[in-house]
């Protein structure tokens, strides 16, 4: 933890060595600086200023000489004294130039160079980092303490350049990291502060050279640091300077250029080139190996940064996406986490850049425009990253990356369809998109064992079901307009894709085939429905033709599974029961829906049981009966299928009766028809006949359940006569209801006067108990 290490360093400085002299020299130095400034401001000292400066300088020189002589006996004291003396001399030189112009600029500059160089030489000769720190610290703080706010920034930066040159020279001989960091913080910190408070555009020409010079200093210092550390047997990189220098320098450069995009782009490219060259030059030198990877990362980073500065948002998204995929691949190849994280962040940045650029003007041509290519490249980058993770030992992130790519692929294509396709063709083109998605996932599935691809195939094939309804809404039936081409493409790609799933285990294969079967069932049904409407056929034909594909598919699943199972072949048997159950459920719903239609057979006359709708419902009952019978023995539906079929048959016969009153009796087909005497009489007669048949057959065959069912139905009819039909006793139809019921009950009394009895046990004498 950097904070913990810093706290330990500070604690050690104040608790180890000659603490009093350290603290004393710092306090003394601050006091001398403050005294000089205050005396200068107040004019208290009557001694000529030249003598004052000379006296302070003489005292500092005396302290320096004394400290040098004490270096062997009192090392800590001597080093602290030397550092403080050099700091005072630097302060005197700076004040003599700026506060009281006693020295010309050249002389003050030369004296500063000599003093800082002397401090560096003394520190190197004595291996005294404290001396170097105290001297450099004094040098950096001097212009701050004596600043009047009216000085020249050129003088300030030139002075700091001398200090940084000293730090660079020391770095050649000693790997003193704290000295390097101190110089970096003061140089760029004070430079930033001056820029915020004092910088104007007309300062650019006098400021830019110093920024480049300071960048060069702190570009070279980490290399020297690595060189000295490698010589000492430790391979350490000064990450603060390696990464902090370009980031801070580039930020200051952006401020100097006032955000001009193209110049900043060229600056970023220049930085990328610098770090690329350094990485290339150092790659073969063992002692500098720790710097190669960071410099390569910086080269890639600044090259990446140049993209959004120079290009449009869509182009930036494209470059970021591809670069992110490459970073993920490189990180997995080198088994390093940092490039993988960088790759993720780059792809997220690509998405953000793409979305920011959506407000631009519309592109000129479908597919060949920056929006589509940008979104497509983001999708490809996601797929590539998923593939990279899938091939590695760390496959966990593959699924999120794949989903990311799939969302961008579908979203980009849908946006393109929305912008360029006519509204009537939207559903057709979306079907083409779903088909291509299934095809691409199916092709990839032949090479990559990934469950996500199976799910994609299943979802894409099943998407054709709602799209078929959307096509019918747009142009009456799915095969009109571009629909025919879309369905031909769906057929070919679907066959190819499903054939590739034969060797795949799992539910996805079954769902994919179910989607395929459902899509064709719905599409053909909607097509036949529109055909019936165009031919002017009655509504009985509408329902029958619309449901005919469903009935055929359900029947084939029961009796010709090979037809429906193609192209899965034998793999279809594993999930055939699930498809059968689903088809039976939908067929049952279609049967119930058909009960609400009048069954108009135009242009043919309506004949009970021989019209299209009645025939369809009879066929549906037959298929449902066989389907329920084919279920496992333990299935509750199979155990209850006689009752279910009886209820369905009763409902069908009742509806056929209503249809007869509509077509033959002229009663309007609507809910109010149940209030007419003709309908009530017909229902009474038919229900009574059904009850009688149940009674008679149950009695003759000894089937008590059937006899009781007939009895219950006759009881219902009786209740109906009392509650409903009595309202119609004023007309012949109401009277006929009562008469018919009475005659039928009389007939039952003759043919089946009592419910069939079960065989009673007999005692030993042969008599019944």
Buried (B, 14 or more C-beta within 10 A) or exposed (E): EEEEEEEEEEEEBEEEBBEEBBEBBBEBBEEBBEEBBEBBEEEEEEEEBEEBBBEBBEBBBEBBEBBBEBBEEBBBBBBBBBBBBBBBBBBBBBBBBBBBEBBEBEEBBBBBBEBBBBBBBBBBEBEBBBBBBBBBBBBBBBBEBBBEEEBEBBBBBBBBBBBBBBBBBBBEBBBBBBBBBBBBBBBBEBBBEBBEEEBEEEBEEEBBEBBEBBBBBBBBBBBBBBBBBBEEEEBBBBEBBBBBBBEBBBEBBBBBBEEEEEBBBBBBBEBBEBBBEBBEEBBEEEBBBBBBBBBBBBBBBBBBBBBBBBBBBBBBBBBBBBBBBBBBBBBBEEEEEEBBEBBBEBBBBBBBBBEBBEEEEEBEEEEEBBBBBBBBBBBBBBBBBBBBBBEBEEEEBBBBBBBBBBBBBBEBBBBBBEEBBEEBBBBBBBBBBBBBBBBBBBBBBBEBEBBBBBBBBBBBBBBBBEBBBBBBEBBBBBBBBBBEEBBEBBBEBBEBBBBBBEEBEEBBBBBBBBBBBBBBBBBBBBBBBBBBBEEEBBBBBBBBBBBBBBBBBBBBBBEEBEEBBEBBEEBBEEBBEBBBBBBBEBBBEBBEEBBEBBBBBEEBEBEBEEBBBBBBBBBBBEBBBBBBEBBEEEEEEBEEBEEBBBEBBBBBBBBBBBBBBBBEBEBEBEEEBEEBBBBBBBBBBBBBBBBBBBBBBBBEEEBBEBBBBBBEBBEEBBEBBEEBBEEBBEEEBBBBBBBBBEEBBEBBEEEBEEEBEEEEEEEEEEEEE
